[in-house]
């Protein structure tokens, strides 16, 4: 599934990539990241990285909730930019990137090795539709990684996790947010202009 491209990196993104010597920028269509393992290609979106300024805001908002987050999980992590940023921030015990594309997960792992001092980062090749979130309060990050069907399936298999642990979803480019509302989530806040929102089951 291709969607509107909304890609606006600034000097912070260029600095992040150059300073750490990683490959996280650029847009890749679904055709460029497809592989034999990518059985759900029709459910996924193209690759584009989240701008650093959004990650900074997400981190500040997560801290303001007062929730003692144990994990940060990026569903559809692509090249791993969000995970690298959050690991450097040091606010989470575990940082996990989940990605179904073998080509993207390989780049993410190379980026982790290049960056160094990232022992708490895990990159897992898996289908979000069948992936179970780890135990403990978790900040789940979605940068519009797949369509409404895949999102609904991800929520369905993890519904008990959200109820039990009080985990939060940070959703950027939140075009399928109705899926969350229909699943019982409440909007904690939403930036309409930038299409960025936080959701909780409580």
Secondary structure, DSSP 8 states (H G I E B T S, - for coil): ----------HHHHHHHHHHT----S-B-HHHH--TT-TTGGGB--B----HHHHHHHHHHHHHTT----EEEEET-TTSHHHHHHHHHT--SEEEEEES-HHHHHHHHHHHHHH-S-TTEEEEE--GGG----SS-EEEEEES-B-HHHHHHHHHHHHHHHHHH--EEEEES-TTHHHHHHTT-EEEEEETTTTEEEEE--
